[in-house]
Amino acid sequence: MMRTVYQMLAAAGLALVLIPSVLHYFNNIGNEQMKTYLFLGTILWFAGAIPWLGRKKKENSLK
């Protein structure tokens, strides 16, 4: 359950990095607004990705 929450948080962070970059490219948002979204997206990405990407899988005890 928590893994799903972390994955959704990381996906939201990734969207906050990608979407503003495209919007800035097409001159729909300004430079400072894009930087703010990129900063928030980076923080969300690391907050969501580190807990579920850094975990080691449990070993199978059926040896």
Secondary structure, DSSP 8 states (H G I E B T S, - for coil): -HHHHHHHHHHHHHHHHHHHHHHHHTTSS-HHHHHHHHHHHHHHHHHHHHHHHS---------
